[in-house]
């Protein structure tokens, strides 16, 4: 008989739908397995659920096999006390508390949380040097540790996860503080690592030794596959021969990995962060759902007796991001000639996630961008508008240090401040928002120095499944999949160079020009809807046929304002709005703009 731990009380496990059934009883043992996992003894007479989740054998082969072995041996037998249930006929030792819980429940279980004392304290509270709080998920890299793939060589076959700390002195304990580690790393690595390397090493070591705890999920990548397991014991420091793996934790790995290319985009973003240890808790729901169908997740949720009004996290994480199909009603509201044109714009946004509406002044680019974004995003609260200009910078757009006054001391200091893109990205990536489209509308996108404004974000516009280290905050950042960008570009603005090739590759471009629909017939449709005479549309068409350069043709929005249709309004608008644009276009040519483009001339030629 295994020796029971003298440090821990008896723990109990409530079984699903177990009203009127005793709780299973067990104790944590001092004995450990070959990989360092703490063993767990379940007492004879403990009830066991007869029903097994159908997918248990596919995803949790070892517990499913152990369960069948116990039944074949008669150790797991039909219960006389509780009809329809099974019962252990003798004490049984399992490799870990979670392994034991999975066997008893017949479904995935985190034993470190679900085995509880009589006064409802979880087992994890009794582990030395373990942080309190919910379980987390972690990425630990091991496929290229000084040239070796430790995942295939050590971790999977021996049930471990390790971290190299070749120069860290012996005797470092689990639960060590970050300040304590900072001192040790400074002294032990002073001559062999740069300042930034030491800083990152402190973060990695602190996560591995102090923040990780039994019951946490651990992931690693090897050979294009993601492997997932559960930490099943405490950290230990060993004298490994090559010093590549001298910090270790025991892990129960799932039997098969998952193809990296098939992983959800948000999970790929987090996995692309280039650190040895990465907190993946923000995408924990995606990890929990790997390899499981919606039906299997629902069956698993039933065993936890969740509140039926609460959404299953893994299923919620799978909620598809959708852009609604434009309707005939939207086309009528926007006076677009054909709903299919709007659908094509929507499809371009879906495929590219970035789009530019370009054309001469007055073609309704900004209006259309905002209205389309509000429709596709479900409301104005999902839309943010910014306007670029020649002095606009990365610090304005994304993040930078800005002077701010402390409301209490009234002192002014430079503080890191988020710009509109960072604010919108943070909103879009919040839990519960990730299936809702969010839109950033950038007016006059070509009037700023785009390479300067976007900086490293250029990369993220094209590679949405990757992350980059930010210039100011140092955070690892990725653009959320549900963030879309619509830019507007005035093609008549020759003072600013057109967008460069890098931006053209990252955006789809849609023309809004008086020479093509939906702009060419927009004014005529508006006049018809407003019950007005069609003369302004005839005059605008006549004007644009006289302008050779399509980038300087006049858009209809100049003539879609109430003031145009007051007494003398058309003449006033033509004289003060339209002719000055054309005078600028023909500056230095000696042309009589009034004679060529004036209302009297156009009316005479069309009459």
RODO-2510 file (C-alpha; in nm, 4 decimals, decimal comma):
residues 607
     n   res          X          Y          Z
     1     x     0,0000     0,0000     0,0000
     2     x     0,1308     0,3433    -0,0949
     3     x     0,2172     0,5697     0,1958
     4     x    -0,0352     0,8498     0,2425
     5     x     0,0842     1,2070     0,2773
     6     x     0,0767     1,3401     0,6311
     7     x     0,0555     1,6978     0,5053
     8     x    -0,2768     1,6851     0,3246
     9     x    -0,6336     1,6148     0,4362
    10     x    -0,8789     1,3838     0,2673
    11     x    -1,0216     1,5274    -0,0544
    12     x    -1,3627     1,4655    -0,2037
    13     x    -1,4935     1,4695    -0,5603
    14     x    -1,8545     1,5427    -0,6450
    15     x    -1,9755     1,3375    -0,9412
    16     x    -2,2101     1,4882    -1,2039
    17     x    -2,5797     1,4242    -1,1341
    18     x    -2,4653     1,2763    -0,8039
    19     x    -2,7476     1,3951    -0,5812
    20     x    -2,8011     1,1307    -0,3165
    21     x    -2,4647     0,9699    -0,4006
    22     x    -2,1618     0,9877    -0,1725
    23     x    -1,8615     1,1829    -0,2920
    24     x    -1,5513     0,9978    -0,4013
    25     x    -1,2745     1,0210    -0,1412
    26     x    -0,9000     1,0335    -0,1918
    27     x    -0,5658     1,1582    -0,0627
    28     x    -0,2540     1,3030    -0,2229
    29     x     0,0482     1,0771    -0,1755
    30     x     0,4101     1,1615    -0,1062
    31     x     0,5014     0,9038    -0,3700
    32     x     0,5744     1,0343    -0,7197
    33     x     0,5791     0,8708    -1,0595
    34     x     0,8856     0,8359    -1,2789
    35     x     0,8319     1,1850    -1,4199
    36     x     0,7727     1,3500    -1,0824
    37     x     0,3898     1,3582    -1,0854
    38     x     0,2305     1,3372    -0,7418
    39     x     0,0285     1,0173    -0,7139
    40     x    -0,3258     1,0138    -0,5802
    41     x    -0,5077     0,7367    -0,3922
    42     x    -0,8849     0,6936    -0,4270
    43     x    -1,0443     0,5016    -0,1426
    44     x    -1,2500     0,1859    -0,1726
    45     x    -1,6245     0,2516    -0,1732
    46     x    -1,5927     0,5644    -0,3828
    47     x    -1,8699     0,5942    -0,6436
    48     x    -1,7802     0,5997    -1,0132
    49     x    -1,9948     0,7293    -1,2984
    50     x    -2,1082     0,4523    -1,5297
    51     x    -2,1553     0,6716    -1,8380
    52     x    -1,8394     0,7646    -2,0279
    53     x    -1,8169     1,0576    -2,2663
    54     x    -1,8074     0,8918    -2,6135
    55     x    -1,4911     1,0752    -2,7198
    56     x    -1,2957     0,9904    -2,4012
    57     x    -1,1029     0,7042    -2,5607
    58     x    -0,9997     0,9241    -2,8548
    59     x    -0,8600     1,2160    -2,6573
    60     x    -0,7752     1,0611    -2,3193
    61     x    -0,6570     0,7132    -2,4082
    62     x    -0,4658     0,6346    -2,0891
    63     x    -0,7512     0,7060    -1,8409
    64     x    -1,0005     0,5270    -2,0664
    65     x    -0,7717     0,2231    -2,0833
    66     x    -0,7165     0,2230    -1,7052
    67     x    -1,0891     0,2356    -1,6484
    68     x    -1,1437    -0,0702    -1,8670
    69     x    -0,8628    -0,2553    -1,6891
    70     x    -1,0208    -0,1842    -1,3494
    71     x    -1,3550    -0,3163    -1,4723
    72     x    -1,1927    -0,6313    -1,6100
    73     x    -1,0185    -0,6878    -1,2744
    74     x    -1,3433    -0,6440    -1,0806
    75     x    -1,2003    -0,3446    -0,8928
    76     x    -1,4568    -0,1239    -1,0658
    77     x    -1,7905    -0,3004    -1,0273
    78     x    -2,1660    -0,2238    -1,0299
    79     x    -2,2665    -0,0633    -0,7008
    80     x    -2,5186    -0,2325    -0,4740
    81     x    -2,5698     0,0894    -0,2772
    82     x    -2,6324     0,3136    -0,5775
    83     x    -2,8155     0,1443    -0,8673
    84     x    -2,6933     0,2643    -1,2044
    85     x    -2,3515     0,3585    -1,0634
    86     x    -2,0166     0,1831    -1,0296
    87     x    -1,8038     0,1566    -0,7175
    88     x    -1,4384     0,0909    -0,6339
    89     x    -1,4018    -0,2333    -0,4377
    90     x    -1,0522    -0,1487    -0,3120
    91     x    -0,8138     0,1444    -0,2823
    92     x    -0,6630     0,2456    -0,6183
    93     x    -0,3535     0,4591    -0,6806
    94     x    -0,3550     0,6824    -0,9874
    95     x    -0,0744     0,8817    -1,1498
    96     x    -0,2225     1,2214    -1,0598
    97     x    -0,5380     1,3801    -0,9129
    98     x    -0,6625     1,4711    -1,2617
    99     x    -0,6023     1,1188    -1,3941
   100     x    -0,8075     0,9852    -1,1031
   101     x    -1,0893     1,2345    -1,1626
   102     x    -1,1084     1,1508    -1,5356
   103     x    -1,1386     0,7775    -1,4553
   104     x    -1,4131     0,8360    -1,1996
   105     x    -1,6170     1,0865    -1,4022
   106     x    -1,5560     0,9430    -1,7516
   107     x    -1,4880     1,2909    -1,8910
   108     x    -1,2038     1,5482    -1,8883
   109     x    -1,1422     1,6878    -1,5406
   110     x    -0,8950     1,9179    -1,3652
   111     x    -0,8396     1,7230    -1,0445
   112     x    -0,6359     1,9978    -0,8817
   113     x    -0,9511     2,2110    -0,8749
   114     x    -1,2241     1,9488    -0,8379
   115     x    -1,0804     1,7405    -0,5536
   116     x    -1,1822     1,9528    -0,2534
   117     x    -1,1729     1,9365     0,1228
   118     x    -1,4876     1,9151     0,3328
   119     x    -1,4785     2,2950     0,3701
   120     x    -1,4488     2,3316    -0,0112
   121     x    -1,0808     2,4215    -0,0510
   122     x    -0,9251     2,2884    -0,3749
   123     x    -0,6330     2,0498    -0,3654
   124     x    -0,4079     2,3071    -0,5345
   125     x    -0,4295     2,5277    -0,2237
   126     x    -0,2259     2,2674    -0,0361
   127     x     0,0683     2,2649    -0,2776
   128     x     0,3773     2,4500    -0,1529
   129     x     0,4786     2,7614    -0,3466
   130     x     0,1734     2,7589    -0,5741
   131     x    -0,0060     3,0764    -0,6812
   132     x    -0,3743     3,1036    -0,6034
   133     x    -0,6325     3,1725    -0,8701
   134     x    -0,7764     2,9937    -1,1716
   135     x    -0,5760     2,7581    -1,3856
   136     x    -0,3916     2,9082    -1,6805
   137     x    -0,2509     2,7911    -2,0129
   138     x     0,1138     2,8221    -2,1165
   139     x     0,3378     2,7788    -2,4182
   140     x     0,6845     2,6437    -2,3454
   141     x     0,9212     2,6123    -2,6407
   142     x     1,1375     2,3034    -2,6641
   143     x     1,1789     2,2144    -3,0305
   144     x     1,5073     2,4045    -3,0732
   145     x     1,7042     2,4137    -2,7493
   146     x     2,0639     2,4699    -2,8612
   147     x     1,9956     2,2588    -3,1673
   148     x     1,7947     1,9754    -3,0094
   149     x     1,4243     1,8958    -3,0264
   150     x     1,3581     1,8204    -2,6598
   151     x     0,9869     1,7778    -2,7298
   152     x     1,0387     1,4561    -2,9250
   153     x     1,3528     1,3498    -2,7417
   154     x     1,2470     1,4048    -2,3794
   155     x     0,9159     1,5757    -2,3131
   156     x     0,6666     1,3477    -2,4887
   157     x     0,8333     1,0114    -2,4114
   158     x     0,9095     1,0908    -2,0464
   159     x     0,6086     1,3094    -1,9627
   160     x     0,7922     1,6321    -1,8843
   161     x     0,8306     1,9958    -1,9729
   162     x     1,1660     2,1621    -1,9096
   163     x     1,3386     2,4976    -1,9169
   164     x     1,7085     2,5552    -1,9664
   165     x     1,8808     2,7505    -1,6893
   166     x     2,2375     2,6399    -1,7451
   167     x     2,4044     2,8987    -1,5221
   168     x     2,1400     2,9361    -1,2538
   169     x     2,2782     2,8244    -0,9191
   170     x     2,1401     2,5146    -0,7468
   171     x     1,8811     2,5428    -0,4723
   172     x     1,6286     2,7709    -0,6422
   173     x     1,2877     2,6760    -0,5072
   174     x     0,9379     2,6713    -0,6526
   175     x     0,7518     2,9887    -0,5608
   176     x     1,0576     3,2143    -0,5674
   177     x     0,9705     3,5832    -0,6047
   178     x     1,0487     3,7827    -0,9161
   179     x     1,2745     4,0162    -0,7160
   180     x     1,4665     3,7163    -0,5828
   181     x     1,5080     3,5768    -0,9327
   182     x     1,6185     3,9145    -1,0655
   183     x     1,9048     3,9205    -0,8171
   184     x     2,0077     3,5618    -0,8945
   185     x     1,9979     3,6119    -1,2726
   186     x     2,1930     3,9378    -1,2465
   187     x     2,4688     3,7630    -1,0520
   188     x     2,4719     3,4291    -1,2372
   189     x     2,4356     3,5625    -1,5945
   190     x     2,6139     3,8991    -1,5675
   191     x     2,8953     3,8110    -1,8073
   192     x     2,7019     3,5796    -2,0438
   193     x     2,3744     3,7591    -2,1222
   194     x     2,2768     4,1093    -2,2269
   195     x     2,0498     4,3257    -2,0140
   196     x     1,7418     4,2495    -2,2263
   197     x     1,8240     3,8767    -2,2261
   198     x     1,8461     3,8799    -1,8466
   199     x     1,5164     4,0650    -1,8207
   200     x     1,3412     3,8078    -2,0377
   201     x     1,5048     3,5190    -1,8528
   202     x     1,3654     3,6515    -1,5239
   203     x     1,0153     3,6574    -1,6770
   204     x     1,0494     3,3027    -1,8159
   205     x     1,1928     3,1588    -1,4939
   206     x     0,9317     3,3269    -1,2770
   207     x     0,6498     3,1907    -1,4935
   208     x     0,7963     2,8386    -1,4901
   209     x     0,8871     2,8240    -1,1206
   210     x     0,6223     3,0368    -0,9539
   211     x     0,3221     3,1131    -1,1725
   212     x     0,2671     2,7690    -1,3253
   213     x     0,0906     2,5215    -1,1027
   214     x    -0,0454     2,1665    -1,1191
   215     x    -0,3620     2,1590    -1,3261
   216     x    -0,2410     2,4278    -1,5675
   217     x    -0,2427     2,3487    -1,9381
   218     x     0,0929     2,3449    -2,1168
   219     x     0,1437     2,3578    -2,4950
   220     x     0,4479     2,3169    -2,7150
   221     x     0,5222     2,3063    -3,0875
   222     x     0,7283     2,0459    -3,2697
   223     x     0,7327     1,9342    -3,6318
   224     x     0,4470     2,1637    -3,7313
   225     x     0,2171     2,0264    -3,4602
   226     x     0,0872     2,1633    -3,1319
   227     x     0,1028     1,9267    -2,8350
   228     x    -0,1160     1,9851    -2,5292
   229     x    -0,0817     1,8488    -2,1775
   230     x    -0,1538     1,9127    -1,8115
   231     x     0,1069     2,0003    -1,5503
   232     x     0,0821     1,7301    -1,2832
   233     x     0,3401     1,8244    -1,0229
   234     x     0,5893     2,0647    -0,8772
   235     x     0,8930     2,2221    -1,0373
   236     x     1,2342     2,0746    -0,9620
   237     x     1,5907     2,1701    -1,0439
   238     x     1,8179     1,8895    -1,1591
   239     x     2,1794     1,8494    -1,2586
   240     x     2,1169     1,7424    -1,6180
   241     x     2,4249     1,6472    -1,8134
   242     x     2,3875     1,8998    -2,0951
   243     x     2,2137     2,1683    -1,8863
   244     x     1,9459     2,2055    -2,1546
   245     x     1,6670     2,0790    -1,9300
   246     x     1,7658     2,1330    -1,5690
   247     x     1,4331     2,2906    -1,4632
   248     x     1,1537     2,0348    -1,4945
   249     x     0,7851     1,9809    -1,4357
   250     x     0,5858     1,6592    -1,4863
   251     x     0,3195     1,6683    -1,7593
   252     x     0,0492     1,4305    -1,8819
   253     x     0,0568     1,4892    -2,2578
   254     x    -0,2427     1,4166    -2,4793
   255     x    -0,1582     1,1308    -2,7164
   256     x    -0,1692     1,3215    -3,0456
   257     x    -0,0757     1,6691    -3,1624
   258     x    -0,2735     1,9156    -3,3720
   259     x    -0,1638     2,0535    -3,7086
   260     x    -0,0406     2,4108    -3,6614
   261     x    -0,1956     2,5245    -3,9902
   262     x    -0,5410     2,4125    -3,8739
   263     x    -0,5321     2,6017    -3,5436
   264     x    -0,7635     2,9017    -3,4859
   265     x    -0,6078     3,2295    -3,5999
   266     x    -0,6159     3,3831    -3,2521
   267     x    -0,4246     3,0861    -3,1137
   268     x    -0,1672     3,1111    -3,3943
   269     x    -0,1166     3,4780    -3,3059
   270     x    -0,0286     3,3914    -2,9465
   271     x     0,1917     3,0987    -3,0487
   272     x     0,3944     3,3292    -3,2754
   273     x     0,5241     3,5283    -2,9755
   274     x     0,8975     3,4616    -2,9678
   275     x     0,9623     3,3847    -2,6014
   276     x     1,0492     3,0543    -2,4368
   277     x     0,7494     3,0833    -2,2034
   278     x     0,4248     3,2554    -2,3080
   279     x     0,0999     3,2954    -2,1132
   280     x    -0,1784     3,1603    -2,3372
   281     x    -0,4652     3,2180    -2,0950
   282     x    -0,6289     3,4700    -2,3306
   283     x    -0,6886     3,1858    -2,5795
   284     x    -0,7501     2,9112    -2,3226
   285     x    -1,0992     2,8429    -2,4573
   286     x    -0,9554     2,7709    -2,8035
   287     x    -0,7071     2,5245    -2,6504
   288     x    -0,9786     2,3481    -2,4517
   289     x    -1,1761     2,2894    -2,7704
   290     x    -0,8926     2,1442    -2,9807
   291     x    -0,9841     1,8119    -3,1391
   292     x    -1,3378     1,8170    -2,9992
   293     x    -1,6546     1,8591    -3,2026
   294     x    -1,9336     2,0884    -3,0886
   295     x    -2,1295     1,7806    -2,9818
   296     x    -1,8375     1,6472    -2,7789
   297     x    -1,7936     1,9840    -2,6093
   298     x    -2,1635     1,9901    -2,5229
   299     x    -2,1404     1,6378    -2,3775
   300     x    -1,8360     1,7390    -2,1748
   301     x    -2,0210     2,0472    -2,0472
   302     x    -2,3089     1,8272    -1,9300
   303     x    -2,0730     1,6457    -1,6954
   304     x    -1,9808     1,9731    -1,5256
   305     x    -2,3463     2,0578    -1,4571
   306     x    -2,2980     2,4107    -1,5877
   307     x    -2,5640     2,6759    -1,5593
   308     x    -2,7579     2,6192    -1,8856
   309     x    -2,7824     2,9955    -1,9362
   310     x    -2,4023     3,0225    -1,9445
   311     x    -2,2262     2,9742    -2,2769
   312     x    -1,9614     2,7021    -2,3009
   313     x    -1,6293     2,8923    -2,3344
   314     x    -1,4846     2,6643    -2,6036
   315     x    -1,8047     2,6910    -2,8082
   316     x    -1,8225     3,0667    -2,7528
   317     x    -1,4648     3,0975    -2,8814
   318     x    -1,5738     2,9165    -3,1982
   319     x    -1,8514     3,1597    -3,2757
   320     x    -1,7848     3,2536    -3,6336
   321     x    -1,6940     3,6073    -3,7229
   322     x    -1,9428     3,7163    -3,9868
   323     x    -1,9994     4,0211    -4,2031
   324     x    -2,3715     4,0487    -4,2784
   325     x    -2,4859     4,0444    -4,6380
   326     x    -2,5830     4,3907    -4,7651
   327     x    -2,9546     4,4193    -4,8290
   328     x    -3,1669     4,5900    -5,0903
   329     x    -3,2758     4,8268    -4,8144
   330     x    -2,9152     4,9326    -4,7516
   331     x    -2,8600     4,9847    -5,1251
   332     x    -3,1705     5,2022    -5,1396
   333     x    -3,0615     5,4048    -4,8342
   334     x    -2,7156     5,4652    -4,9809
   335     x    -2,8574     5,5207    -5,3326
   336     x    -2,6281     5,2514    -5,4694
   337     x    -2,7357     5,1342    -5,8114
   338     x    -2,7068     4,7610    -5,7397
   339     x    -2,7003     4,5590    -5,4165
   340     x    -2,4498     4,3269    -5,5811
   341     x    -2,1920     4,6092    -5,5835
   342     x    -2,2238     4,6381    -5,2055
   343     x    -2,1894     4,2613    -5,1716
   344     x    -1,8673     4,2728    -5,3711
   345     x    -1,7280     4,5420    -5,1386
   346     x    -1,8297     4,3284    -4,8410
   347     x    -1,6556     4,0237    -4,9945
   348     x    -1,3386     4,2248    -5,0573
   349     x    -1,3362     4,3311    -4,6925
   350     x    -1,3902     3,9714    -4,5823
   351     x    -1,1016     3,8462    -4,7967
   352     x    -0,8524     4,1315    -4,7448
   353     x    -0,9748     4,2962    -4,4189
   354     x    -0,8395     4,6260    -4,5530
   355     x    -0,9981     4,8321    -4,8284
   356     x    -0,9558     5,1804    -4,9793
   357     x    -1,2320     5,3783    -5,1468
   358     x    -1,0610     5,6156    -5,3902
   359     x    -1,1759     5,8877    -5,6246
   360     x    -1,2087     6,2636    -5,6833
   361     x    -1,3552     6,5033    -5,4246
   362     x    -1,7272     6,4927    -5,3594
   363     x    -1,7874     6,1274    -5,4457
   364     x    -1,9148     6,0315    -5,0998
   365     x    -1,6190     5,8166    -4,9980
   366     x    -1,6243     5,9000    -4,6265
   367     x    -2,0027     5,8872    -4,6022
   368     x    -2,0151     5,5473    -4,7719
   369     x    -1,7266     5,4138    -4,5606
   370     x    -1,8971     5,5114    -4,2340
   371     x    -2,2415     5,3860    -4,3333
   372     x    -2,1034     5,0570    -4,4625
   373     x    -1,8920     5,0075    -4,1501
   374     x    -2,1901     5,0762    -3,9226
   375     x    -2,4042     4,8268    -4,1136
   376     x    -2,1409     4,5514    -4,1223
   377     x    -2,0320     4,6112    -3,7619
   378     x    -2,3815     4,6262    -3,6185
   379     x    -2,3741     4,9886    -3,5035
   380     x    -2,1675     5,3065    -3,4643
   381     x    -2,0124     5,1890    -3,1360
   382     x    -1,8020     4,9393    -3,3358
   383     x    -1,6674     5,2137    -3,5670
   384     x    -1,3855     5,4616    -3,5037
   385     x    -1,2902     5,7398    -3,7469
   386     x    -0,9472     5,8999    -3,7771
   387     x    -0,8212     6,1487    -4,0346
   388     x    -0,4648     6,1380    -4,1589
   389     x    -0,2661     6,4525    -4,2370
   390     x     0,1006     6,5288    -4,3195
   391     x     0,2089     6,5616    -3,9543
   392     x     0,0249     6,2493    -3,8364
   393     x     0,2598     5,9933    -3,6775
   394     x     0,2824     5,6427    -3,5340
   395     x     0,2557     5,7925    -3,1859
   396     x    -0,0758     5,9585    -3,2810
   397     x    -0,2106     5,6501    -3,4539
   398     x    -0,1028     5,3602    -3,2345
   399     x     0,0839     5,4430    -2,9127
   400     x     0,3494     5,6753    -2,7792
   401     x     0,4574     5,8822    -2,4829
   402     x     0,2504     6,1940    -2,4284
   403     x     0,2449     6,4592    -2,1555
   404     x    -0,0356     6,3939    -1,9090
   405     x    -0,1343     6,5714    -1,5892
   406     x    -0,1750     6,3677    -1,2719
   407     x    -0,5279     6,4512    -1,1466
   408     x    -0,4125     6,4463    -0,7814
   409     x    -0,0665     6,6041    -0,7822
   410     x    -0,1271     6,8202    -1,0956
   411     x     0,2218     6,7251    -1,2088
   412     x     0,2814     6,6652    -1,5782
   413     x     0,4758     6,3593    -1,6889
   414     x     0,5179     6,1645    -2,0088
   415     x     0,3050     5,8500    -2,0044
   416     x     0,2467     5,5762    -2,2584
   417     x    -0,0827     5,6589    -2,4292
   418     x    -0,2849     5,4427    -2,6652
   419     x    -0,3911     5,5834    -3,0018
   420     x    -0,7156     5,5067    -3,1882
   421     x    -0,5925     5,1851    -3,3502
   422     x    -0,4638     5,0423    -3,0200
   423     x    -0,7876     5,1373    -2,8439
   424     x    -1,0034     4,9768    -3,1104
   425     x    -0,7845     4,6646    -3,1244
   426     x    -0,8100     4,6252    -2,7465
   427     x    -1,1891     4,6625    -2,7656
   428     x    -1,2195     4,4135    -3,0525
   429     x    -1,0054     4,1518    -2,8755
   430     x    -1,2001     4,1552    -2,5489
   431     x    -1,3633     3,8288    -2,4515
   432     x    -1,7173     3,8295    -2,5825
   433     x    -1,6335     4,0771    -2,8627
   434     x    -1,4210     3,8524    -3,0811
   435     x    -1,7024     3,7470    -3,3143
   436     x    -1,8228     4,1072    -3,3609
   437     x    -1,6717     4,3062    -3,6527
   438     x    -1,5016     4,6338    -3,5573
   439     x    -1,4054     4,8992    -3,8129
   440     x    -1,1409     5,1669    -3,8301
   441     x    -1,2232     5,4261    -4,0962
   442     x    -0,9160     5,6256    -4,2033
   443     x    -1,0164     5,9396    -4,3903
   444     x    -0,7621     6,0834    -4,6378
   445     x    -0,5327     5,7855    -4,5878
   446     x    -0,2861     5,9025    -4,8544
   447     x    -0,2175     6,2405    -4,6904
   448     x     0,0158     6,0979    -4,4235
   449     x     0,3566     5,9366    -4,4465
   450     x     0,2154     5,5842    -4,4332
   451     x     0,5411     5,4023    -4,3656
   452     x     0,6012     5,6319    -4,0671
   453     x     0,2447     5,6072    -3,9347
   454     x     0,2092     5,2296    -3,9600
   455     x     0,5612     5,1279    -3,8609
   456     x     0,5754     4,7564    -3,7724
   457     x     0,1976     4,7382    -3,8210
   458     x     0,2628     4,7101    -4,1949
   459     x     0,3550     4,3479    -4,1266
   460     x     0,0410     4,2766    -3,9245
   461     x    -0,1898     4,4085    -4,1952
   462     x    -0,0725     4,1242    -4,4192
   463     x    -0,0011     3,8544    -4,1595
   464     x    -0,2979     3,8557    -3,9243
   465     x    -0,1963     3,5228    -3,7639
   466     x     0,1346     3,6675    -3,6394
   467     x     0,2353     3,9062    -3,3628
   468     x     0,5162     4,1633    -3,3353
   469     x     0,7008     4,3310    -3,0473
   470     x     0,5816     4,6907    -3,0179
   471     x     0,8227     4,9820    -3,0297
   472     x     0,7167     5,1660    -2,7132
   473     x     0,5345     4,9332    -2,4745
   474     x     0,7348     4,6238    -2,5684
   475     x     0,4107     4,4222    -2,5717
   476     x     0,3608     4,1398    -2,8166
   477     x     0,0725     4,2608    -3,0309
   478     x    -0,1429     4,1147    -3,3064
   479     x    -0,4309     4,2713    -3,4960
   480     x    -0,7552     4,0971    -3,3959
   481     x    -0,9197     3,8967    -3,6765
   482     x    -1,2386     4,0982    -3,6274
   483     x    -1,0764     4,4370    -3,6923
   484     x    -1,1338     4,5756    -4,0425
   485     x    -0,9881     4,8920    -4,1972
   486     x    -1,1569     5,1129    -4,4562
   487     x    -0,9528     5,4003    -4,5948
   488     x    -1,0604     5,6859    -4,8221
   489     x    -0,8242     5,8434    -5,0748
   490     x    -0,8685     6,1673    -5,2647
   491     x    -0,7062     6,1139    -5,6039
   492     x    -0,7073     6,4869    -5,6797
   493     x    -0,4630     6,5585    -5,3947
   494     x    -0,1303     6,5785    -5,5778
   495     x     0,0536     6,7350    -5,2805
   496     x     0,1010     6,3928    -5,1223
   497     x     0,2522     6,0991    -5,3075
   498     x     0,0172     5,8119    -5,3733
   499     x     0,0369     5,5097    -5,1466
   500     x     0,3437     5,2936    -5,1884
   501     x     0,3550     4,9403    -5,3223
   502     x     0,3623     4,7865    -4,9752
   503     x     0,0296     4,9474    -4,8880
   504     x    -0,1233     4,8670    -5,2249
   505     x    -0,0458     4,5002    -5,1627
   506     x    -0,2236     4,5088    -4,8275
   507     x    -0,5433     4,6894    -4,9336
   508     x    -0,8140     4,6197    -5,1877
   509     x    -0,8968     4,9321    -5,3919
   510     x    -1,2495     5,0266    -5,4985
   511     x    -1,3080     5,3240    -5,7300
   512     x    -1,5712     5,5863    -5,6555
   513     x    -1,5628     5,8089    -5,9622
   514     x    -1,8167     6,0125    -6,1596
   515     x    -1,7296     5,8002    -6,4613
   516     x    -1,8545     5,4711    -6,3077
   517     x    -2,1397     5,3496    -6,0886
   518     x    -2,2416     5,3795    -5,8141
   519     x    -2,1224     5,7423    -5,8356
   520     x    -2,2124     5,8282    -6,1939
   521     x    -2,5876     5,8022    -6,1379
   522     x    -2,5934     5,8950    -5,7685
   523     x    -2,7080     6,2564    -5,8050
   524     x    -2,9846     6,1629    -6,0487
   525     x    -3,1164     5,8958    -5,8051
   526     x    -3,1005     6,1415    -5,5164
   527     x    -3,2896     6,4116    -5,7088
   528     x    -3,5573     6,1580    -5,8009
   529     x    -3,5944     6,0473    -5,4382
   530     x    -3,6158     6,4099    -5,3194
   531     x    -3,8696     6,5002    -5,5880
   532     x    -3,6449     6,7632    -5,7487
   533     x    -3,5785     6,8586    -6,1098
   534     x    -3,3053     6,6605    -6,2861
   535     x    -3,1247     6,9691    -6,4238
   536     x    -2,8356     6,9587    -6,1696
   537     x    -2,7581     6,6010    -6,2749
   538     x    -2,7628     6,7009    -6,6442
   539     x    -2,5285     6,9936    -6,5729
   540     x    -2,2881     6,7781    -6,3698
   541     x    -2,2725     6,5185    -6,6475
   542     x    -2,2046     6,7923    -6,9027
   543     x    -1,9321     6,9393    -6,6784
   544     x    -1,7519     6,6073    -6,6294
   545     x    -1,7473     6,5305    -7,0018
   546     x    -1,5373     6,8477    -7,0435
   547     x    -1,2787     6,7460    -6,7789
   548     x    -1,0126     6,5270    -6,9399
   549     x    -0,8415     6,4065    -6,6214
   550     x    -1,0739     6,1558    -6,4451
   551     x    -0,9053     6,2300    -6,1094
   552     x    -1,0381     6,5868    -6,1235
   553     x    -1,3950     6,5209    -6,2267
   554     x    -1,6493     6,6639    -5,9845
   555     x    -1,8381     6,4375    -5,7483
   556     x    -2,2145     6,4629    -5,6912
   557     x    -2,2057     6,5430    -5,3172
   558     x    -2,1488     6,9147    -5,3916
   559     x    -2,5009     6,9225    -5,5335
   560     x    -2,6671     6,7064    -5,2682
   561     x    -2,7048     6,9753    -5,0011
   562     x    -3,0097     7,1759    -4,9029
   563     x    -2,8403     7,5086    -4,9699
   564     x    -2,8072     7,4258    -5,3383
   565     x    -3,1840     7,4261    -5,3775
   566     x    -3,2592     7,7601    -5,2129
   567     x    -3,3003     8,0675    -5,4296
   568     x    -2,9715     8,1172    -5,6197
   569     x    -2,8149     7,8240    -5,4415
   570     x    -2,7044     7,6308    -5,7509
   571     x    -2,5262     7,9333    -5,8994
   572     x    -2,3658     8,0152    -5,5654
   573     x    -2,2393     7,6588    -5,5166
   574     x    -2,1050     7,6458    -5,8724
   575     x    -1,9208     7,9763    -5,8285
   576     x    -1,7736     7,9145    -5,4807
   577     x    -1,7219     7,5391    -5,4667
   578     x    -1,6841     7,3852    -5,8108
   579     x    -1,5095     7,6501    -6,0224
   580     x    -1,2299     7,7118    -5,7644
   581     x    -1,1407     7,3398    -5,7819
   582     x    -1,1097     7,3624    -6,1588
   583     x    -0,9115     7,6876    -6,1430
   584     x    -0,6574     7,5105    -5,9229
   585     x    -0,6450     7,2185    -6,1651
   586     x    -0,5751     7,4473    -6,4619
   587     x    -0,3482     7,6882    -6,2726
   588     x    -0,0836     7,8370    -6,5012
   589     x    -0,2509     7,7241    -6,8232
   590     x    -0,4140     8,0580    -6,9016
   591     x    -0,7565     7,8962    -6,9429
   592     x    -1,0780     8,0912    -6,8895
   593     x    -1,2382     7,8471    -6,6433
   594     x    -1,5668     8,0411    -6,6276
   595     x    -1,6018     8,0361    -7,0038
   596     x    -1,5328     7,6629    -7,0290
   597     x    -1,7061     7,5305    -6,7164
   598     x    -1,9507     7,8020    -6,6103
   599     x    -2,3219     7,7350    -6,5719
   600     x    -2,4154     7,9644    -6,8596
   601     x    -2,1811     7,7780    -7,0965
   602     x    -2,3075     7,4356    -6,9903
   603     x    -2,6726     7,5368    -7,0141
   604     x    -2,6161     7,6853    -7,3571
   605     x    -2,4398     7,3750    -7,4887
   606     x    -2,7010     7,1401    -7,3501
   607     x    -2,9908     7,3547    -7,4611
***
